Amino acid sequence: MKTYGQRTDFRARLNRIQASLDMDAVREEVNQLSKVRKLHRNGGTVRQLWQTYRPILAVAATVALITTFGTLMLIRQYQSSHKQQEQYSMMRRDLQAIRRSQNAILQDLNARERALQINPGQVAGSGFLLSPDGYLVTNTHIIQDADSVYIQSTRGDIYKAKVVYADRKYDLAILQVHEDSAFRVKTVLPYGFEAAPSDLGERVFTLGFPREEIVYGEGYLSSQTGYRGDSTAYQVAISVNPGNSGGPLLDEKGNVIGIISGKQTSSEGATFAIKTDYLFRAISAIPTDSLKNNSIRMSRKNGLAKLARKDQIKKIQESVYMVKVFKHEK
């Protein structure tokens, strides 16, 4: 608002200067001077005319300079304000099929004799398993202010989850499937977790839920740092949409190297992912008495390295979930 006021004041002053001058008269005098110079070549006449019209020419030159510099200032201010509009957009998704999602969850829970009164969902994102026994990771901005959280598999199975830990600094949240015997405990996850830095230009891919079904995206690692030089994240050239937040970022061998967290709205394909190293740090900060068996058993081994991409996806997608946030009726 301050900048706008300064620009308005500047324009007003410029208009007053121009209004005080009879520009038509100035132009006429300058034209007359030009004609006289052609007719009179002796030095005395030129000096006399210069003395006569010097004040008028000086004012005209001043107005021209003020107008030029004023235009340049306005252009620079516009460019500066336009640049400041670059935003970091969190890729959580507003639920569109609210009634359908609510009914599906109620039907599933009723079938398992766990019916709850649930208000329409507000946001959705992605998450994926950290361990075979039901621990998952997603983004803190997805589950923020949640009264209840549910996860939904690619098969449509729905489970209630509880937030075990939320790290706002790294935008990471750890979930656990909440006392649900219907959840199929896996013996091993297909992917491993790689905390070592990945190389610039490395091919990467992701799976997530920008829609009601899982979506695949691929690209490459374009920077070792994230938004505005954030050292906790990578920048990757992958197109993502709201709902992709919380999904895994994997290298060609199927190692998880990051967690999708957002994108730069002013640059297509500039996506950011929190490095796996900071996932390990967040997990190490969880009080052990908050965890089942006092730990989360994350593996660095993976069985995907020798598989074709389509076969990697088939195995990984069973461990990637849609995360839905709901509020209970009061």
Short mmCIF file of the C-alpha atoms (twelve columns), coordinates in Angstrom:
data_MODEL
# 
_entry.id   MODEL 
# 
loop_
_atom_site.group_PDB 
_atom_site.id 
_atom_site.type_symbol 
_atom_site.label_atom_id 
_atom_site.label_alt_id 
_atom_site.label_comp_id 
_atom_site.label_asym_id 
_atom_site.label_seq_id 
_atom_site.Cartn_x 
_atom_site.Cartn_y 
_atom_site.Cartn_z 
_atom_site.pdbx_PDB_model_num 
ATOM 1   C CA . MET A 1   0.000   0.000   0.000   1 
ATOM 2   C CA . LYS A 2   2.908   2.345   0.765   1 
ATOM 3   C CA . THR A 3   4.407   1.767   -2.696  1 
ATOM 4   C CA . TYR A 4   1.049   2.398   -4.342  1 
ATOM 5   C CA . GLY A 5   0.699   5.698   -2.477  1 
ATOM 6   C CA . GLN A 6   4.165   6.786   -3.565  1 
ATOM 7   C CA . ARG A 7   3.364   6.027   -7.189  1 
ATOM 8   C CA . THR A 8   0.088   7.952   -6.966  1 
ATOM 9   C CA . ASP A 9   1.832   10.960  -5.429  1 
ATOM 10  C CA . PHE A 10  4.538   10.831  -8.098  1 
ATOM 11  C CA . ARG A 11  1.973   10.811  -10.912 1 
ATOM 12  C CA . ALA A 12  0.120   13.733  -9.322  1 
ATOM 13  C CA . ARG A 13  3.294   15.824  -9.103  1 
ATOM 14  C CA . LEU A 14  4.157   15.031  -12.702 1 
ATOM 15  C CA . ASN A 15  0.685   16.019  -13.830 1 
ATOM 16  C CA . ARG A 16  0.971   19.346  -11.959 1 
ATOM 17  C CA . ILE A 17  4.271   20.128  -13.688 1 
ATOM 18  C CA . GLN A 18  2.817   19.321  -17.073 1 
ATOM 19  C CA . ALA A 19  -0.338  21.296  -16.328 1 
ATOM 20  C CA . SER A 20  1.707   24.384  -15.426 1 
ATOM 21  C CA . LEU A 21  3.303   24.377  -18.841 1 
ATOM 22  C CA . ASP A 22  1.677   25.359  -22.093 1 
ATOM 23  C CA . MET A 23  3.238   22.507  -24.066 1 
ATOM 24  C CA . ASP A 24  1.761   23.757  -27.325 1 
ATOM 25  C CA . ALA A 25  3.460   27.103  -26.733 1 
ATOM 26  C CA . VAL A 26  6.751   25.370  -25.940 1 
ATOM 27  C CA . ARG A 27  6.586   23.344  -29.137 1 
ATOM 28  C CA . GLU A 28  5.748   26.473  -31.169 1 
ATOM 29  C CA . GLU A 29  8.667   28.389  -29.676 1 
ATOM 30  C CA . VAL A 30  11.049  25.508  -30.385 1 
ATOM 31  C CA . ASN A 31  9.824   25.335  -33.985 1 
ATOM 32  C CA . GLN A 32  10.334  29.085  -34.382 1 
ATOM 33  C CA . LEU A 33  13.830  28.744  -32.971 1 
ATOM 34  C CA . SER A 34  14.621  26.037  -35.512 1 
ATOM 35  C CA . LYS A 35  13.383  28.210  -38.380 1 
ATOM 36  C CA . VAL A 36  15.319  31.244  -37.209 1 
ATOM 37  C CA . ARG A 37  18.539  29.224  -36.924 1 
ATOM 38  C CA . LYS A 38  18.191  28.261  -40.573 1 
ATOM 39  C CA . LEU A 39  17.707  31.900  -41.620 1 
ATOM 40  C CA . HIS A 40  20.385  33.447  -39.395 1 
ATOM 41  C CA . ARG A 41  23.780  31.841  -39.429 1 
ATOM 42  C CA . ASN A 42  25.720  34.576  -37.659 1 
ATOM 43  C CA . GLY A 43  26.865  33.831  -34.099 1 
ATOM 44  C CA . GLY A 44  25.211  36.914  -32.535 1 
ATOM 45  C CA . THR A 45  21.702  35.910  -33.594 1 
ATOM 46  C CA . VAL A 46  22.177  32.357  -32.284 1 
ATOM 47  C CA . ARG A 47  23.457  33.624  -28.940 1 
ATOM 48  C CA . GLN A 48  20.552  36.056  -28.674 1 
ATOM 49  C CA . LEU A 49  18.003  33.344  -29.431 1 
ATOM 50  C CA . TRP A 50  19.680  30.987  -26.953 1 
ATOM 51  C CA . GLN A 51  19.433  33.611  -24.209 1 
ATOM 52  C CA . THR A 52  15.769  34.199  -25.083 1 
ATOM 53  C CA . TYR A 53  14.599  30.561  -25.206 1 
ATOM 54  C CA . ARG A 54  16.975  28.908  -22.746 1 
ATOM 55  C CA . PRO A 55  14.450  28.817  -19.834 1 
ATOM 56  C CA . ILE A 56  11.767  27.243  -22.036 1 
ATOM 57  C CA . LEU A 57  14.133  24.611  -23.414 1 
ATOM 58  C CA . ALA A 58  15.389  23.805  -19.923 1 
ATOM 59  C CA . VAL A 59  11.844  23.200  -18.650 1 
ATOM 60  C CA . ALA A 60  10.994  21.062  -21.678 1 
ATOM 61  C CA . ALA A 61  14.121  18.957  -21.158 1 
ATOM 62  C CA . THR A 62  13.324  18.572  -17.444 1 
ATOM 63  C CA . VAL A 63  9.799   17.353  -18.199 1 
ATOM 64  C CA . ALA A 64  11.176  14.840  -20.704 1 
ATOM 65  C CA . LEU A 65  13.707  13.516  -18.178 1 
ATOM 66  C CA . ILE A 66  11.122  13.258  -15.384 1 
ATOM 67  C CA . THR A 67  8.712   11.410  -17.678 1 
ATOM 68  C CA . THR A 68  11.430  8.981   -18.814 1 
ATOM 69  C CA . PHE A 69  12.695  8.184   -15.308 1 
ATOM 70  C CA . GLY A 70  9.146   7.951   -13.975 1 
ATOM 71  C CA . THR A 71  8.294   5.357   -16.616 1 
ATOM 72  C CA . LEU A 72  11.437  3.358   -15.776 1 
ATOM 73  C CA . MET A 73  10.572  3.422   -12.061 1 
ATOM 74  C CA . LEU A 74  7.043   2.166   -12.724 1 
ATOM 75  C CA . ILE A 75  8.368   -0.658  -14.918 1 
ATOM 76  C CA . ARG A 76  10.856  -1.742  -12.239 1 
ATOM 77  C CA . GLN A 77  8.219   -1.602  -9.513  1 
ATOM 78  C CA . TYR A 78  5.904   -3.769  -11.627 1 
ATOM 79  C CA . GLN A 79  8.669   -6.293  -12.280 1 
ATOM 80  C CA . SER A 80  9.529   -6.392  -8.575  1 
ATOM 81  C CA . SER A 81  5.918   -6.890  -7.456  1 
ATOM 82  C CA . HIS A 82  5.397   -9.547  -10.139 1 
ATOM 83  C CA . LYS A 83  8.482   -11.431 -8.944  1 
ATOM 84  C CA . GLN A 84  7.213   -11.379 -5.352  1 
ATOM 85  C CA . GLN A 85  4.077   -13.213 -6.478  1 
ATOM 86  C CA . GLU A 86  6.072   -16.442 -6.842  1 
ATOM 87  C CA . GLN A 87  4.615   -18.763 -4.251  1 
ATOM 88  C CA . TYR A 88  5.360   -22.110 -2.712  1 
ATOM 89  C CA . SER A 89  2.185   -24.107 -3.118  1 
ATOM 90  C CA . MET A 90  1.477   -27.044 -0.841  1 
ATOM 91  C CA . MET A 91  0.063   -29.903 -2.865  1 
ATOM 92  C CA . ARG A 92  -2.846  -30.943 -0.702  1 
ATOM 93  C CA . ARG A 93  -6.178  -31.404 -2.438  1 
ATOM 94  C CA . ASP A 94  -9.609  -30.082 -1.496  1 
ATOM 95  C CA . LEU A 95  -11.982 -33.012 -1.622  1 
ATOM 96  C CA . GLN A 96  -14.385 -32.668 -4.537  1 
ATOM 97  C CA . ALA A 97  -16.385 -35.857 -4.115  1 
ATOM 98  C CA . ILE A 98  -17.246 -35.045 -0.507  1 
ATOM 99  C CA . ARG A 99  -20.532 -36.939 -0.279  1 
ATOM 100 C CA . ARG A 100 -19.190 -39.946 -2.161  1 
ATOM 101 C CA . SER A 101 -16.096 -40.139 0.059   1 
ATOM 102 C CA . GLN A 102 -18.143 -39.796 3.230   1 
ATOM 103 C CA . ASN A 103 -20.602 -42.504 2.227   1 
ATOM 104 C CA . ALA A 104 -17.820 -44.874 1.201   1 
ATOM 105 C CA . ILE A 105 -16.090 -44.521 4.552   1 
ATOM 106 C CA . LEU A 106 -19.297 -44.900 6.527   1 
ATOM 107 C CA . GLN A 107 -20.289 -48.014 4.588   1 
ATOM 108 C CA . ASP A 108 -16.875 -49.573 5.056   1 
ATOM 109 C CA . LEU A 109 -16.736 -48.810 8.766   1 
ATOM 110 C CA . ASN A 110 -20.337 -49.907 9.318   1 
ATOM 111 C CA . ALA A 111 -19.537 -53.221 7.698   1 
ATOM 112 C CA . ARG A 112 -16.814 -53.649 10.308  1 
ATOM 113 C CA . GLU A 113 -19.105 -52.421 13.128  1 
ATOM 114 C CA . ARG A 114 -17.233 -49.188 13.655  1 
ATOM 115 C CA . ALA A 115 -19.713 -46.561 12.420  1 
ATOM 116 C CA . LEU A 116 -18.884 -42.927 13.267  1 
ATOM 117 C CA . GLN A 117 -20.603 -39.593 12.642  1 
ATOM 118 C CA . ILE A 118 -18.218 -37.903 10.211  1 
ATOM 119 C CA . ASN A 119 -18.401 -34.472 8.655   1 
ATOM 120 C CA . PRO A 120 -17.372 -33.964 5.028   1 
ATOM 121 C CA . GLY A 121 -13.654 -34.226 4.331   1 
ATOM 122 C CA . GLN A 122 -11.731 -31.010 3.927   1 
ATOM 123 C CA . VAL A 123 -8.384  -31.935 2.375   1 
ATOM 124 C CA . ALA A 124 -6.668  -34.947 0.898   1 
ATOM 125 C CA . GLY A 125 -3.125  -35.890 0.069   1 
ATOM 126 C CA . SER A 126 -0.899  -38.918 -0.193  1 
ATOM 127 C CA . GLY A 127 1.128   -41.047 2.180   1 
ATOM 128 C CA . PHE A 128 3.100   -44.281 2.082   1 
ATOM 129 C CA . LEU A 129 4.220   -47.048 4.396   1 
ATOM 130 C CA . LEU A 130 7.403   -46.707 6.433   1 
ATOM 131 C CA . SER A 131 7.213   -50.192 7.864   1 
ATOM 132 C CA . PRO A 132 5.177   -53.359 7.282   1 
ATOM 133 C CA . ASP A 133 3.249   -52.979 10.548  1 
ATOM 134 C CA . GLY A 134 1.245   -49.888 9.610   1 
ATOM 135 C CA . TYR A 135 3.368   -46.785 10.104  1 
ATOM 136 C CA . LEU A 136 3.098   -44.220 7.312   1 
ATOM 137 C CA . VAL A 137 4.530   -40.817 6.456   1 
ATOM 138 C CA . THR A 138 2.702   -37.838 4.961   1 
ATOM 139 C CA . ASN A 139 3.022   -34.041 5.216   1 
ATOM 140 C CA . THR A 140 2.121   -32.061 8.319   1 
ATOM 141 C CA . HIS A 141 0.208   -29.519 6.238   1 
ATOM 142 C CA . ILE A 142 -2.184  -32.275 5.135   1 
ATOM 143 C CA . ILE A 143 -3.212  -33.449 8.603   1 
ATOM 144 C CA . GLN A 144 -3.057  -30.025 10.253  1 
ATOM 145 C CA . ASP A 145 -6.077  -29.297 12.501  1 
ATOM 146 C CA . ALA A 146 -7.530  -32.746 11.777  1 
ATOM 147 C CA . ASP A 147 -10.082 -34.263 14.135  1 
ATOM 148 C CA . SER A 148 -9.752  -37.614 12.398  1 
ATOM 149 C CA . VAL A 149 -7.593  -39.049 9.647   1 
ATOM 150 C CA . TYR A 150 -8.282  -41.960 7.311   1 
ATOM 151 C CA . ILE A 151 -6.167  -43.689 4.725   1 
ATOM 152 C CA . GLN A 152 -7.473  -45.401 1.603   1 
ATOM 153 C CA . SER A 153 -5.619  -48.014 -0.428  1 
ATOM 154 C CA . THR A 154 -5.604  -48.388 -4.203  1 
ATOM 155 C CA . ARG A 155 -8.108  -51.230 -3.717  1 
ATOM 156 C CA . GLY A 156 -10.503 -48.881 -1.925  1 
ATOM 157 C CA . ASP A 157 -9.931  -50.299 1.565   1 
ATOM 158 C CA . ILE A 158 -10.285 -47.611 4.243   1 
ATOM 159 C CA . TYR A 159 -8.614  -47.527 7.660   1 
ATOM 160 C CA . LYS A 160 -8.599  -45.060 10.494  1 
ATOM 161 C CA . ALA A 161 -5.175  -43.662 11.353  1 
ATOM 162 C CA . LYS A 162 -3.797  -41.684 14.256  1 
ATOM 163 C CA . VAL A 163 -1.110  -39.021 14.182  1 
ATOM 164 C CA . VAL A 164 1.896   -40.309 16.098  1 
ATOM 165 C CA . TYR A 165 4.176   -37.357 15.454  1 
ATOM 166 C CA . ALA A 166 4.117   -34.110 13.473  1 
ATOM 167 C CA . ASP A 167 7.271   -32.178 12.621  1 
ATOM 168 C CA . ARG A 168 6.364   -28.695 11.367  1 
ATOM 169 C CA . LYS A 169 9.985   -27.800 10.652  1 
ATOM 170 C CA . TYR A 170 10.366  -30.537 8.047   1 
ATOM 171 C CA . ASP A 171 6.626   -30.710 7.187   1 
ATOM 172 C CA . LEU A 172 6.525   -34.421 7.991   1 
ATOM 173 C CA . ALA A 173 3.852   -36.332 9.900   1 
ATOM 174 C CA . ILE A 174 4.014   -39.957 11.038  1 
ATOM 175 C CA . LEU A 175 0.730   -41.889 11.058  1 
ATOM 176 C CA . GLN A 176 -0.192  -45.304 12.385  1 
ATOM 177 C CA . VAL A 177 -3.119  -47.488 11.371  1 
ATOM 178 C CA . HIS A 178 -5.282  -47.331 14.467  1 
ATOM 179 C CA . GLU A 179 -6.038  -50.726 16.042  1 
ATOM 180 C CA . ASP A 180 -7.582  -52.209 12.938  1 
ATOM 181 C CA . SER A 181 -7.384  -55.976 12.609  1 
ATOM 182 C CA . ALA A 182 -8.564  -55.726 9.009   1 
ATOM 183 C CA . PHE A 183 -5.290  -54.053 8.026   1 
ATOM 184 C CA . ARG A 184 -3.072  -56.564 6.285   1 
ATOM 185 C CA . VAL A 185 0.337   -56.487 7.897   1 
ATOM 186 C CA . LYS A 186 3.010   -56.934 5.254   1 
ATOM 187 C CA . THR A 187 6.107   -59.012 5.790   1 
ATOM 188 C CA . VAL A 188 8.372   -56.625 3.900   1 
ATOM 189 C CA . LEU A 189 8.074   -53.435 1.855   1 
ATOM 190 C CA . PRO A 190 9.179   -53.546 -1.787  1 
ATOM 191 C CA . TYR A 191 11.256  -50.353 -1.566  1 
ATOM 192 C CA . GLY A 192 14.101  -49.216 0.650   1 
ATOM 193 C CA . PHE A 193 14.958  -45.791 2.089   1 
ATOM 194 C CA . GLU A 194 18.090  -44.023 0.878   1 
ATOM 195 C CA . ALA A 195 19.418  -41.169 3.030   1 
ATOM 196 C CA . ALA A 196 22.563  -40.480 0.980   1 
ATOM 197 C CA . PRO A 197 22.349  -37.431 -1.342  1 
ATOM 198 C CA . SER A 198 21.118  -38.160 -4.857  1 
ATOM 199 C CA . ASP A 199 22.887  -36.876 -7.959  1 
ATOM 200 C CA . LEU A 200 21.853  -33.931 -10.088 1 
ATOM 201 C CA . GLY A 201 20.138  -35.163 -13.245 1 
ATOM 202 C CA . GLU A 202 19.142  -38.507 -11.716 1 
ATOM 203 C CA . ARG A 203 15.894  -39.931 -13.098 1 
ATOM 204 C CA . VAL A 204 13.135  -40.070 -10.480 1 
ATOM 205 C CA . PHE A 205 9.436   -40.906 -10.255 1 
ATOM 206 C CA . THR A 206 6.517   -40.552 -7.871  1 
ATOM 207 C CA . LEU A 207 3.089   -42.030 -7.118  1 
ATOM 208 C CA . GLY A 208 0.265   -40.110 -5.468  1 
ATOM 209 C CA . PHE A 209 -3.397  -39.173 -5.378  1 
ATOM 210 C CA . PRO A 210 -4.156  -35.892 -7.163  1 
ATOM 211 C CA . ARG A 211 -7.316  -37.771 -8.227  1 
ATOM 212 C CA . GLU A 212 -9.449  -40.503 -6.687  1 
ATOM 213 C CA . GLU A 213 -7.074  -43.029 -8.249  1 
ATOM 214 C CA . ILE A 214 -3.306  -43.324 -8.046  1 
ATOM 215 C CA . VAL A 215 -1.283  -41.317 -10.586 1 
ATOM 216 C CA . TYR A 216 2.293   -41.871 -11.801 1 
ATOM 217 C CA . GLY A 217 4.729   -39.087 -12.657 1 
ATOM 218 C CA . GLU A 218 8.380   -39.103 -13.702 1 
ATOM 219 C CA . GLY A 219 11.189  -36.607 -14.247 1 
ATOM 220 C CA . TYR A 220 14.671  -35.829 -12.990 1 
ATOM 221 C CA . LEU A 221 16.410  -34.211 -10.033 1 
ATOM 222 C CA . SER A 222 17.038  -30.617 -11.124 1 
ATOM 223 C CA . SER A 223 18.559  -29.077 -7.974  1 
ATOM 224 C CA . GLN A 224 20.151  -30.235 -4.719  1 
ATOM 225 C CA . THR A 225 18.150  -27.614 -2.817  1 
ATOM 226 C CA . GLY A 226 14.478  -26.765 -2.601  1 
ATOM 227 C CA . TYR A 227 12.458  -23.566 -2.586  1 
ATOM 228 C CA . ARG A 228 14.687  -20.509 -2.059  1 
ATOM 229 C CA . GLY A 229 17.733  -22.677 -1.425  1 
ATOM 230 C CA . ASP A 230 16.149  -24.897 1.251   1 
ATOM 231 C CA . SER A 231 18.835  -27.498 2.003   1 
ATOM 232 C CA . THR A 232 16.305  -29.965 3.477   1 
ATOM 233 C CA . ALA A 233 14.670  -30.532 0.087   1 
ATOM 234 C CA . TYR A 234 15.336  -31.377 -3.558  1 
ATOM 235 C CA . GLN A 235 13.895  -29.632 -6.574  1 
ATOM 236 C CA . VAL A 236 12.674  -32.087 -9.191  1 
ATOM 237 C CA . ALA A 237 11.312  -31.578 -12.688 1 
ATOM 238 C CA . ILE A 238 8.032   -33.453 -12.273 1 
ATOM 239 C CA . SER A 239 4.544   -32.143 -12.881 1 
ATOM 240 C CA . VAL A 240 2.430   -32.524 -9.724  1 
ATOM 241 C CA . ASN A 241 -1.026  -31.389 -8.667  1 
ATOM 242 C CA . PRO A 242 -2.910  -30.881 -5.397  1 
ATOM 243 C CA . GLY A 243 -3.101  -34.292 -3.739  1 
ATOM 244 C CA . ASN A 244 0.468   -35.332 -4.600  1 
ATOM 245 C CA . SER A 245 1.829   -34.014 -1.296  1 
ATOM 246 C CA . GLY A 246 3.071   -36.811 0.933   1 
ATOM 247 C CA . GLY A 247 3.788   -39.209 -1.923  1 
ATOM 248 C CA . PRO A 248 7.166   -40.950 -2.277  1 
ATOM 249 C CA . LEU A 249 9.935   -39.712 -4.563  1 
ATOM 250 C CA . LEU A 250 11.946  -42.701 -5.796  1 
ATOM 251 C CA . ASP A 251 15.103  -43.153 -7.841  1 
ATOM 252 C CA . GLU A 252 15.381  -45.533 -10.786 1 
ATOM 253 C CA . LYS A 253 16.256  -48.474 -8.537  1 
ATOM 254 C CA . GLY A 254 13.176  -47.981 -6.380  1 
ATOM 255 C CA . ASN A 255 14.811  -46.345 -3.360  1 
ATOM 256 C CA . VAL A 256 12.788  -43.670 -1.573  1 
ATOM 257 C CA . ILE A 257 14.905  -40.507 -1.694  1 
ATOM 258 C CA . GLY A 258 12.259  -37.964 -0.675  1 
ATOM 259 C CA . ILE A 259 8.670   -37.031 0.125   1 
ATOM 260 C CA . ILE A 260 6.764   -34.703 -2.235  1 
ATOM 261 C CA . SER A 261 5.804   -31.514 -0.366  1 
ATOM 262 C CA . GLY A 262 4.920   -28.722 -2.815  1 
ATOM 263 C CA . LYS A 263 5.754   -26.809 -5.965  1 
ATOM 264 C CA . GLN A 264 6.568   -23.323 -7.225  1 
ATOM 265 C CA . THR A 265 3.414   -21.925 -8.779  1 
ATOM 266 C CA . SER A 266 5.215   -19.548 -11.137 1 
ATOM 267 C CA . SER A 267 7.348   -22.275 -12.714 1 
ATOM 268 C CA . GLU A 268 5.848   -25.359 -14.344 1 
ATOM 269 C CA . GLY A 269 7.538   -28.572 -13.243 1 
ATOM 270 C CA . ALA A 270 9.436   -27.047 -10.289 1 
ATOM 271 C CA . THR A 271 8.435   -29.541 -7.590  1 
ATOM 272 C CA . PHE A 272 9.985   -29.926 -4.137  1 
ATOM 273 C CA . ALA A 273 10.576  -33.052 -2.067  1 
ATOM 274 C CA . ILE A 274 11.867  -33.337 1.502   1 
ATOM 275 C CA . LYS A 275 15.044  -35.425 1.583   1 
ATOM 276 C CA . THR A 276 14.846  -38.873 3.175   1 
ATOM 277 C CA . ASP A 277 17.678  -37.942 5.532   1 
ATOM 278 C CA . TYR A 278 15.309  -35.540 7.292   1 
ATOM 279 C CA . LEU A 279 12.665  -38.255 7.502   1 
ATOM 280 C CA . PHE A 280 15.157  -40.330 9.501   1 
ATOM 281 C CA . ARG A 281 15.840  -37.309 11.713  1 
ATOM 282 C CA . ALA A 282 12.129  -36.753 12.342  1 
ATOM 283 C CA . ILE A 283 11.604  -40.405 13.268  1 
ATOM 284 C CA . SER A 284 14.559  -40.367 15.654  1 
ATOM 285 C CA . ALA A 285 12.902  -37.460 17.498  1 
ATOM 286 C CA . ILE A 286 9.744   -39.478 18.279  1 
ATOM 287 C CA . PRO A 287 9.576   -40.587 21.937  1 
ATOM 288 C CA . THR A 288 10.012  -44.363 21.963  1 
ATOM 289 C CA . ASP A 289 7.033   -44.861 24.276  1 
ATOM 290 C CA . SER A 290 4.827   -43.414 21.513  1 
ATOM 291 C CA . LEU A 291 5.715   -46.280 19.183  1 
ATOM 292 C CA . LYS A 292 4.621   -49.878 19.057  1 
ATOM 293 C CA . ASN A 293 7.617   -52.053 19.932  1 
ATOM 294 C CA . ASN A 294 9.432   -48.754 20.668  1 
ATOM 295 C CA . SER A 295 10.613  -48.329 17.077  1 
ATOM 296 C CA . ILE A 296 9.705   -48.020 13.405  1 
ATOM 297 C CA . ARG A 297 11.402  -50.755 11.405  1 
ATOM 298 C CA . MET A 298 12.481  -48.997 8.210   1 
ATOM 299 C CA . SER A 299 14.470  -50.976 5.676   1 
ATOM 300 C CA . ARG A 300 17.278  -49.769 3.414   1 
ATOM 301 C CA . LYS A 301 16.941  -52.868 1.232   1 
ATOM 302 C CA . ASN A 302 14.703  -52.990 -1.801  1 
ATOM 303 C CA . GLY A 303 13.642  -55.678 -4.244  1 
ATOM 304 C CA . LEU A 304 12.906  -53.374 -7.167  1 
ATOM 305 C CA . ALA A 305 16.333  -52.640 -8.633  1 
ATOM 306 C CA . LYS A 306 16.204  -55.241 -11.414 1 
ATOM 307 C CA . LEU A 307 12.544  -54.792 -12.332 1 
ATOM 308 C CA . ALA A 308 11.101  -52.859 -15.257 1 
ATOM 309 C CA . ARG A 309 9.352   -49.629 -14.293 1 
ATOM 310 C CA . LYS A 310 5.832   -50.991 -14.826 1 
ATOM 311 C CA . ASP A 311 6.621   -53.903 -12.498 1 
ATOM 312 C CA . GLN A 312 8.125   -51.547 -9.919  1 
ATOM 313 C CA . ILE A 313 4.913   -49.517 -9.948  1 
ATOM 314 C CA . LYS A 314 2.726   -52.594 -9.448  1 
ATOM 315 C CA . LYS A 315 4.615   -53.473 -6.278  1 
ATOM 316 C CA . ILE A 316 4.971   -49.936 -4.899  1 
ATOM 317 C CA . GLN A 317 1.360   -48.803 -5.347  1 
ATOM 318 C CA . GLU A 318 0.108   -51.290 -2.758  1 
ATOM 319 C CA . SER A 319 2.044   -49.314 -0.132  1 
ATOM 320 C CA . VAL A 320 0.888   -45.831 -1.231  1 
ATOM 321 C CA . TYR A 321 -2.334  -44.469 0.298   1 
ATOM 322 C CA . MET A 322 -4.688  -41.546 -0.071  1 
ATOM 323 C CA . VAL A 323 -4.798  -39.555 3.174   1 
ATOM 324 C CA . LYS A 324 -8.144  -37.925 3.992   1 
ATOM 325 C CA . VAL A 325 -8.804  -35.450 6.780   1 
ATOM 326 C CA . PHE A 326 -12.239 -35.244 8.424   1 
ATOM 327 C CA . LYS A 327 -13.963 -33.461 11.273  1 
ATOM 328 C CA . HIS A 328 -16.410 -35.104 13.662  1 
ATOM 329 C CA . GLU A 329 -19.848 -33.640 14.219  1 
ATOM 330 C CA . LYS A 330 -20.159 -31.663 17.415  1 
# 
